Amino acid sequence: MDEAQETQIVARILEGDRQAYSLLVRKYQSAIYNLAYRMTANSQDAADLTQDIFIRAYTYLWRYNTRKKFFTWLYTIALNTIRNHLKKSKRYKHTQEINWAEHQFPVQVDMPEAEEISSYLSRLDLETRALIILKYQQELSFEEIAKITGKSVSALKMRIYRGLDKLKEMLEK
């Protein structure tokens, strides 16, 4: 499904075709769930958040600017919803461990260290952790992350690389 098709689907939804929304949900459900899971390290929270994100997106679909990518707009909602959840629950300081060895990660480490990355990643501030996840687990480009977060590409690169430096320091200790 390309951007033009997504725009047509959004138009159908806004004209009252509620069933058309399932097309967008099916396309992005996995990516949104994965983002929520990587941020919360909890499958139940990720499932609940995924549902909340799609409900919010549907509720505010009338605000979507069809000249922009639906993906970017949806990810912005997702990231804000997940951040709000983590701030309210204070779980961002106490997340369960994620097996990062199963995921691509920019730092080349052997398996025992890869398993430790989740605990170190959870020690980073919420924004830096989110940016690293968007870049290296969700494999978004800096430009896509900039659109989602509203930050400049150079600011994102600096923040992400500083976060990676902190992770590297923690791993070396």
Secondary structure, 3 states (H helix, E strand, C coil): CCHHHHHHHHHHHHCCCHHHHHHHHHHHHHHHHHHHHHHHCCHHHHHHHHHHHHHHHHHCHHHCCCCCCHHHHHHHHHHHHHHHHHHHHCHHHCCCCCCHHHCCCCCCCCHHHHHHHHHHHCCCCHHHHHHHHHHHHCCCCHHHHHHHHCCCHHHHHHHHHHHHHHHHHHHHC
